Amino acid sequence: MTQFAFFNGAIVPIAEAHVSVMTHALNYGTGCFGGLRGYWNTGQQQLYVFRILDHYRRFLHSAKLLMMDLGYSAEELAEITVDLLSREAWTEDCYIRPLAYKATEGIGVKLHGLADGLTIFSVPMGNYLPIEHGIHLGTSSWRRVDDTAIPARGKISGSYANSALIKSEAQLNGYDDALVLNQDGHVSEASAANFMMVRNGKLITTSISDNVLEGITRSTVLQLAQERLGLSIEERPIDRSEVYAADEVLLCGTGVQISPVTAVDHRAIGNGKVGPIVTELQQIFFRVVRGEDEAYRGWLTPIMERVTG
Ligand code: PMP
């Protein structure tokens, strides 16, 4: 159970971290957030936060989109998070949620001239989607929000109504998640994860101007695929029909981690089993995030202190 949150400039008991029903962000979706994972290494009795500064840099870019000035640098937000997690003292995998929001209480849609609020809390979290056996995606009847409407590049609270429409439609139709097309009909991503496929030995993903979130896991997987597997990478538009021709497909994101996809729109991907490249990428990834690969220790922030009492 979560005990603490960073709220109004201090770490407080979670029960004290409340906002009014009149809060601007609650009414209009004028917030933005981040999502980080802490990985517990049982052997080392150590929690590691993955790519904390990269997450907070992206968080600050989202805040800038919404004309927010949080008054903290990425380094300062990382410090606060380390403090918060050392107080929580999780001994299992967890998820960390920083949330910046238009805190002014009142009616009136705009971004400027409003107060900005900031909170950070964490919850225990295991796997969000199955990662051992593959999942089945269905192409969504919804399209991804466009950069000309709500920029997908930012993790903006309001645009997650788009993700929620997509996710519920997929699940209620019997799929695990969705393949989401952008306004010009190319693949963007899943409901809350980036999309990649393997075709003829190359790792192919959508380019960052195809209305996708610039995923931290996406950049991690691309780097590991090149450095560890020597794969060549293509970042380019992907047609829906090209996905059916892929040898392997994966979704990646902080929540989903690396989830193999074995069917799309009732068509098996490859032979319908989790493929060898996705399996290898998963193994490499989990060693890295749990602190078992020295070469990538720089991506990890250990939470040292255990404050008790
Ligand atoms: N796309 C969307 C829409 C997401 O919500 C997420 C999860 N943050 C991702 C992609 C994956 O991004 P990351 O790897 O940074 O978690």
Residues whose N, C-alpha, C, O or C-beta is under 5 A from the ligand:
A	BS01	PMP	G35 E189 A190 S191 A192 A193 N194 L213 E214 G215 I216 T217 R218 C252 G253 T254 G255
